[in-house]
Amino acid sequence: MLKVPKLPQFVRTWLRFRVVEQILYGTDIVKATLTGRQQALLKVLLVGDDAVYTSEQQFAPLLANRDGFREQLGVVFHYKLLSDALLLSRRVLQHYDVVGFKLGFRSSPAEVLSAARTIKSALAPGAKLVYFDGDDDLGVQWPNLLPLVDLYLKKHCYRDLSEYRKNRIGKSNLTDYCARKFGINFENDIIPTTAPVDEEQLSKIMLSWNIGLDDKIHQFYNTHRILPAASSKDIDVVCRATVSQESWIYPLRSLVIPEIKPLGRDYRVLTPDQRVAQDVYYQEMLRSRICVSPFGYGEICWRDFEAVLCGCVLVKPDMSHVDTQPNIFIPNETYVPVLWDYSDLRSTLTQLLAQPERCERLRTNAFGVLRDYFEGNGIIQSFQHILRSLGVASAGFQTAGK
């Protein structure tokens, strides 16, 4: 069999953005034309620097559901690299009704603001500029960007938006917490401090959708659409929390395993400290009744959604300060909160393991939240809400959902 060599990354990037995405956008326009709806289309340009995979994944559910957006909302997406988008002429940029852009967190403030001003100055009257913040945390890294955009979208944000009015040590509330409680020094960090958002700009911060819609999780859902039976599980508690002591998130993880390991006298617990292949990791979760998922660089991680799809009861530090969608963090309904210092973790786990009916209700509810969002046009409804907030819509198309 002829073995096809793997193309270098720069070639794959070039092919995707200069060829494949151009074809997909053109195809959507043609499909709309054939149905006589070309004039009603809402053209959305998505612009990313492709610098951080997890951040760029905020665009993933939009691009994966092109047909649904075109047919239900009359929206077509054109995905471009930032470097290419900045070279577009004013005439070309004025074809778009909405431009959504994002840069990696290592970008300088000057680079971010320059990109925003360049794009904004070339847009047609009435066109909207939106920033997609795909970072792991709740913070707004560049508060000075807000006056230049119409909306600032977060994958998860503070339930109380006034939290954005606070100065933070480091990039987020978690870096600030680690600095104040554990003495972690962020003076030499790439983001030593974060300034507050101006009061008049708070209303621009808006929730979009979280990493539960990333390609990785959506693909896993497509292969695990049925909640695994509780009877198939032979591990009581699983938790992977190992991280280097050099990492600033070490204090957020180091207290977890010491609280879980003593349970090994009466229950089967799994607390690995070595990385394993993805399929082995999933098998661990599929066999486990409870998954403890500590914070990382942000409150939410892939493991939260993987645990739910694998039929685990999710136990996690209290998330009451977080607003997100799809929301699998409803306390004692879809997950079980514990204190941030894990002082109540052992007793919480012991109680859960003695309450199989409660565990069944928790894991069923959480699985149902994800299933309903995936199967019920959740992403289309979420984006429609964003368009309404922007005051733009495509005429002549049906609305998503009920």
C-alpha positions as CSV (number, residue, x, y, z in Angstrom):
1,M,0.0,0.0,0.0
2,L,1.3,3.4,-0.9
3,K,2.0,5.4,2.2
4,V,1.1,9.1,1.9
5,P,3.6,11.3,3.8
6,K,2.3,13.6,6.4
7,L,2.3,17.2,5.2
8,P,4.2,19.8,7.2
9,Q,2.1,22.0,9.5
10,F,2.6,25.1,7.5
11,V,1.3,23.3,4.4
12,R,-1.7,22.0,6.2
13,T,-2.5,25.4,7.5
14,W,-2.1,27.0,4.0
15,L,-4.4,24.3,2.5
16,R,-7.1,24.8,5.2
17,F,-7.3,28.5,5.1
18,R,-6.4,29.4,1.6
19,V,-8.2,26.5,-0.2
20,V,-10.6,24.4,2.0
21,E,-12.2,27.3,3.9
22,Q,-12.5,29.4,0.7
23,I,-14.3,26.5,-1.0
24,L,-16.7,25.9,2.0
25,Y,-17.7,29.6,2.1
26,G,-18.2,29.7,-1.7
27,T,-20.3,26.5,-1.5
28,D,-22.5,28.0,1.2
29,I,-23.1,31.0,-1.0
30,V,-24.0,28.8,-4.0
31,K,-26.4,26.7,-1.9
32,A,-28.1,29.8,-0.7
33,T,-28.4,31.2,-4.2
34,L,-30.0,27.9,-5.5
35,T,-32.7,28.3,-2.9
36,G,-33.2,32.0,-3.8
37,R,-32.1,33.3,-0.5
38,Q,-28.7,34.9,-1.4
39,Q,-29.9,38.4,-0.7
40,A,-31.1,37.5,2.8
41,L,-27.8,35.9,3.9
42,L,-25.9,37.2,6.9
43,K,-22.2,36.9,6.1
44,V,-19.9,36.3,9.1
45,L,-16.1,36.5,8.9
46,L,-14.3,34.5,11.6
47,V,-10.7,35.6,12.1
48,G,-8.2,33.7,14.2
49,D,-4.4,33.7,14.6
50,D,-4.4,29.9,15.0
51,A,-1.9,30.3,17.9
52,V,-3.6,28.4,20.7
53,Y,-5.6,25.3,19.8
54,T,-8.0,25.3,22.8
55,S,-8.8,29.0,22.2
56,E,-9.4,28.6,18.4
57,Q,-11.8,25.8,19.3
58,Q,-14.4,28.4,20.2
59,F,-15.1,28.6,16.5
60,A,-15.4,24.8,16.1
61,P,-19.1,24.4,16.7
62,L,-19.9,27.2,14.3
63,L,-17.8,25.7,11.5
64,A,-19.1,22.1,12.3
65,N,-22.7,23.2,11.8
66,R,-22.5,25.3,8.7
67,D,-25.6,23.7,7.1
68,G,-27.7,24.3,10.1
69,F,-26.7,27.9,10.4
70,R,-27.3,28.6,6.7
71,E,-30.7,26.8,6.6
72,Q,-32.1,28.0,10.0
73,L,-30.6,31.4,10.5
74,G,-29.4,32.4,7.0
75,V,-25.8,32.7,8.3
76,V,-22.7,31.7,6.4
77,F,-19.2,31.6,7.9
78,H,-15.9,32.5,6.2
79,Y,-12.9,31.4,8.4
80,K,-9.6,33.2,7.8
81,L,-6.2,33.6,9.4
82,L,-5.6,36.9,11.0
83,S,-2.6,37.7,8.9
84,D,-4.7,37.2,5.7
85,A,-7.7,39.1,7.1
86,L,-5.6,42.2,7.9
87,L,-4.6,42.3,4.2
88,L,-8.2,42.4,2.9
89,S,-9.2,45.5,1.2
90,R,-12.0,47.7,2.5
91,R,-14.1,46.7,-0.4
92,V,-13.9,43.0,0.5
93,L,-14.4,43.6,4.3
94,Q,-17.5,45.5,3.6
95,H,-19.2,42.4,2.3
96,Y,-19.4,41.0,5.8
97,D,-22.2,41.9,8.3
98,V,-20.3,40.6,11.4
99,V,-16.6,40.0,12.0
100,G,-15.6,37.8,14.9
101,F,-11.9,37.7,15.8
102,K,-9.6,36.3,18.4
103,L,-5.9,36.3,19.2
104,G,-3.8,34.0,21.5
105,F,-3.2,35.1,25.1
106,R,0.5,35.6,24.3
107,S,-0.3,38.5,22.0
108,S,0.8,42.0,23.1
109,P,-1.9,44.6,23.9
110,A,-0.6,46.7,21.1
111,E,-1.0,43.8,18.6
112,V,-4.6,43.1,19.7
113,L,-5.7,46.8,19.7
114,S,-4.1,47.4,16.3
115,A,-5.9,44.4,14.8
116,A,-9.2,45.6,16.2
117,R,-8.8,49.1,14.9
118,T,-7.7,47.9,11.4
119,I,-10.7,45.7,11.0
120,K,-13.2,48.1,12.5
121,S,-12.1,51.0,10.3
122,A,-12.8,49.0,7.2
123,L,-16.3,47.6,8.1
124,A,-19.4,48.8,6.4
125,P,-21.8,51.1,8.3
126,G,-23.9,48.9,10.6
127,A,-21.5,46.0,10.5
128,K,-20.5,44.5,13.9
129,L,-17.2,43.6,15.4
130,V,-17.1,40.9,18.0
131,Y,-14.2,39.5,20.1
132,F,-14.2,35.8,20.8
133,D,-12.2,35.2,24.0
134,G,-11.4,31.5,23.9
135,D,-9.1,31.4,26.9
136,D,-9.5,28.9,29.8
137,D,-10.2,31.4,32.5
138,L,-12.9,33.9,33.4
139,G,-10.7,37.0,32.9
140,V,-10.7,39.8,30.4
141,Q,-7.1,40.1,29.5
142,W,-7.3,43.3,27.5
143,P,-10.0,45.7,29.0
144,N,-8.9,48.4,26.6
145,L,-10.3,46.2,23.7
146,L,-13.9,46.5,24.9
147,P,-14.5,50.1,23.6
148,L,-13.5,48.9,20.1
149,V,-16.0,46.0,19.9
150,D,-19.7,45.6,20.0
151,L,-19.6,42.4,22.0
152,Y,-16.9,40.5,24.0
153,L,-17.8,36.8,24.1
154,K,-16.6,34.5,26.9
155,K,-16.8,30.7,27.1
156,H,-17.7,31.2,30.7
157,C,-17.9,34.4,32.7
158,Y,-18.5,35.6,36.2
159,R,-22.1,35.2,37.3
160,D,-21.8,38.6,38.8
161,L,-20.3,40.8,36.1
162,S,-19.1,43.3,38.7
163,E,-16.3,40.9,39.4
164,Y,-14.7,42.3,36.2
165,R,-14.3,45.6,38.0
166,K,-11.6,44.2,40.2
167,N,-7.8,44.3,39.8
168,R,-6.3,40.8,39.7
169,I,-2.8,39.5,40.3
170,G,-1.9,37.5,37.2
171,K,-4.5,36.8,34.5
172,S,-7.6,35.6,36.4
173,N,-9.4,35.1,39.7
174,L,-7.5,31.7,40.0
175,T,-4.0,33.3,39.6
176,D,-5.1,36.0,42.1
177,Y,-6.3,33.3,44.5
178,C,-3.1,31.4,44.3
179,A,-1.0,34.6,44.8
180,R,-2.9,35.7,47.8
181,K,-3.5,32.3,49.5
182,F,-0.3,30.5,48.6
183,G,2.2,33.2,47.8
184,I,2.7,32.4,44.2
185,N,4.6,35.2,42.5
186,F,3.4,36.4,39.1
187,E,5.7,39.4,38.8
188,N,7.7,37.8,36.0
189,D,4.7,36.1,34.4
190,I,3.7,37.0,30.8
191,I,0.6,38.5,32.4
192,P,1.6,39.8,35.9
193,T,-1.6,41.8,36.5
194,T,-5.0,42.3,34.9
195,A,-6.8,45.7,35.1
196,P,-10.5,46.1,35.8
197,V,-13.1,46.6,33.1
198,D,-14.7,50.1,32.9
199,E,-18.2,50.2,34.3
200,E,-19.8,51.3,31.0
201,Q,-18.2,48.4,29.1
202,L,-19.5,45.6,31.4
203,S,-22.7,45.1,29.3
204,K,-20.6,44.1,26.3
205,I,-19.3,41.0,28.1
206,M,-21.6,38.1,27.0
207,L,-21.6,34.4,27.4
208,S,-21.2,32.2,24.3
209,W,-20.6,28.5,24.8
210,N,-18.0,26.4,26.6
211,I,-15.4,23.7,25.7
212,G,-18.1,21.1,25.9
213,L,-18.7,22.0,22.2
214,D,-15.0,21.5,21.3
215,D,-14.4,19.0,18.5
216,K,-12.9,16.5,20.9
217,I,-15.9,16.4,23.2
218,H,-18.5,16.5,20.4
219,Q,-16.8,13.6,18.6
220,F,-16.7,11.6,21.9
221,Y,-20.4,12.3,22.3
222,N,-21.1,11.0,18.8
223,T,-19.6,7.7,19.9
224,H,-21.2,7.6,23.4
225,R,-24.8,8.8,22.9
226,I,-26.1,6.4,25.6
227,L,-25.4,6.8,29.3
228,P,-23.2,3.9,30.5
229,A,-25.0,1.6,33.0
230,A,-24.0,2.0,36.6
231,S,-23.6,-1.8,36.8
232,S,-20.7,-1.7,34.4
233,K,-18.5,0.3,36.8
234,D,-16.0,-1.3,39.1
235,I,-14.0,1.7,40.2
236,D,-15.5,3.9,42.9
237,V,-13.5,7.1,42.5
238,V,-11.1,8.3,39.8
239,C,-9.0,11.5,39.8
240,R,-6.0,12.6,37.7
241,A,-4.6,15.7,39.4
242,T,-0.8,15.4,39.0
243,V,0.9,18.6,38.0
244,S,4.5,19.8,38.2
245,Q,5.3,21.7,41.5
246,E,6.7,24.4,39.3
247,S,3.3,25.2,37.9
248,W,1.2,27.9,39.5
249,I,-1.8,25.6,39.5
250,Y,0.0,23.1,41.8
251,P,-1.7,24.5,44.9
252,L,-5.1,24.0,43.2
253,R,-4.3,20.3,42.7
254,S,-1.9,19.2,45.5
255,L,-4.6,18.9,48.2
256,V,-6.9,16.6,46.2
257,I,-5.1,13.2,46.2
258,P,-4.3,13.1,49.9
259,E,-8.0,13.4,50.6
260,I,-8.9,10.6,48.3
261,K,-6.2,8.0,48.9
262,P,-7.4,7.1,52.5
263,L,-10.7,5.9,51.0
264,G,-8.7,3.1,49.3
265,R,-9.1,1.1,52.6
266,D,-12.8,0.7,51.9
267,Y,-13.3,1.5,48.2
268,R,-11.5,1.1,44.9
269,V,-9.9,4.4,44.1
270,L,-7.7,5.3,41.1
271,T,-5.3,8.3,41.4
272,P,-2.8,7.8,38.6
273,D,0.3,10.1,38.4
274,Q,1.4,9.1,34.9
275,R,0.0,10.1,31.5
276,V,-1.7,7.3,29.5
277,A,-3.1,7.0,26.0
278,Q,-6.5,8.7,25.3
279,D,-8.3,5.4,25.0
280,V,-6.9,4.1,28.3
281,Y,-8.0,7.4,30.0
282,Y,-11.5,7.0,28.6
283,Q,-11.7,3.4,29.8
284,E,-10.8,4.5,33.3
285,M,-13.6,7.0,33.3
286,L,-16.1,4.5,31.8
287,R,-15.4,2.2,34.6
288,S,-15.6,4.8,37.4
289,R,-18.6,5.8,39.5
290,I,-17.3,9.2,40.6
291,C,-14.8,11.6,38.9
292,V,-13.1,14.3,40.9
293,S,-12.2,17.2,38.6
294,P,-10.0,20.0,40.1
295,F,-9.5,23.4,38.7
296,G,-6.6,24.0,36.2
297,Y,-5.7,27.1,34.2
298,G,-9.5,27.8,34.4
299,E,-12.4,26.4,36.3
300,I,-13.7,24.3,33.4
301,C,-11.8,21.5,31.6
302,W,-12.4,18.8,29.1
303,R,-12.5,16.2,31.9
304,D,-15.7,17.7,33.3
305,F,-17.5,16.8,30.1
306,E,-15.7,13.5,29.5
307,A,-16.7,12.4,33.0
308,V,-20.4,13.2,32.3
309,L,-20.4,11.4,29.0
310,C,-18.7,8.4,30.6
311,G,-21.5,8.3,33.2
312,C,-19.5,9.5,36.2
313,V,-20.9,11.6,39.0
314,L,-18.9,14.9,38.7
315,V,-17.4,16.2,41.9
316,K,-15.7,19.6,41.6
317,P,-14.7,22.7,43.6
318,D,-17.7,25.0,44.0
319,M,-18.6,26.7,40.7
320,S,-21.3,29.1,42.0
321,H,-19.4,32.1,40.7
322,V,-19.4,30.8,37.1
323,D,-22.0,31.2,34.3
324,T,-21.6,28.9,31.3
325,Q,-23.5,27.0,28.6
326,P,-24.2,24.1,28.4
327,N,-24.3,24.2,32.1
328,I,-23.4,20.9,33.8
329,F,-22.5,22.8,37.0
330,I,-25.9,23.0,38.7
331,P,-25.0,22.2,42.4
332,N,-26.4,18.9,43.6
333,E,-28.4,18.5,40.4
334,T,-25.7,17.8,37.8
335,Y,-22.6,18.0,39.9
336,V,-21.5,17.9,43.5
337,P,-19.6,21.0,44.8
338,V,-16.8,20.8,47.4
339,L,-14.8,23.5,49.2
340,W,-11.8,24.9,47.3
341,D,-9.5,23.5,50.0
342,Y,-11.0,20.0,49.7
343,S,-11.6,19.8,53.4
344,D,-15.0,18.2,52.8
345,L,-14.0,16.1,49.9
346,R,-13.5,12.8,51.7
347,S,-16.8,13.0,53.6
348,T,-18.6,14.1,50.4
349,L,-17.3,11.1,48.5
350,T,-18.2,8.7,51.3
351,Q,-21.8,10.0,51.4
352,L,-22.1,9.7,47.6
353,L,-20.8,6.1,47.5
354,A,-23.5,5.2,50.1
355,Q,-26.2,6.8,48.0
356,P,-26.5,5.0,44.7
357,E,-29.9,6.5,43.9
358,R,-28.6,10.0,44.3
359,C,-25.6,9.2,42.1
360,E,-27.9,7.9,39.4
361,R,-30.0,11.0,39.5
362,L,-26.9,13.3,39.3
363,R,-25.2,11.5,36.4
364,T,-28.5,11.2,34.5
365,N,-29.2,14.9,34.9
366,A,-25.8,15.9,33.7
367,F,-25.8,13.6,30.7
368,G,-29.2,15.0,29.8
369,V,-28.0,18.6,29.8
370,L,-25.3,17.7,27.2
371,R,-27.6,15.5,25.2
372,D,-30.3,18.2,25.0
373,Y,-27.9,20.9,23.9
374,F,-26.3,18.7,21.2
375,E,-29.6,17.3,20.0
376,G,-31.7,20.4,20.4
377,N,-29.9,22.9,18.2
378,G,-28.2,24.4,21.3
379,I,-25.4,26.1,19.4
380,I,-27.7,27.6,16.8
381,Q,-29.9,29.0,19.6
382,S,-26.9,30.4,21.4
383,F,-25.6,32.1,18.3
384,Q,-29.0,33.5,17.5
385,H,-29.1,35.1,20.9
386,I,-25.8,36.7,20.2
387,L,-27.1,38.1,16.8
388,R,-30.2,39.5,18.6
389,S,-27.9,41.2,21.1
390,L,-26.0,42.7,18.2
391,G,-29.2,43.9,16.6
392,V,-28.6,42.0,13.4
393,A,-30.5,39.1,11.8
394,S,-31.1,37.6,8.4
395,A,-34.5,38.3,6.9
396,G,-36.7,35.5,5.7
397,F,-35.4,32.6,7.7
398,Q,-37.0,30.5,10.4
399,T,-35.8,30.9,14.0
400,A,-34.0,28.2,15.8
401,G,-35.6,26.2,18.7
402,K,-39.0,26.9,20.1
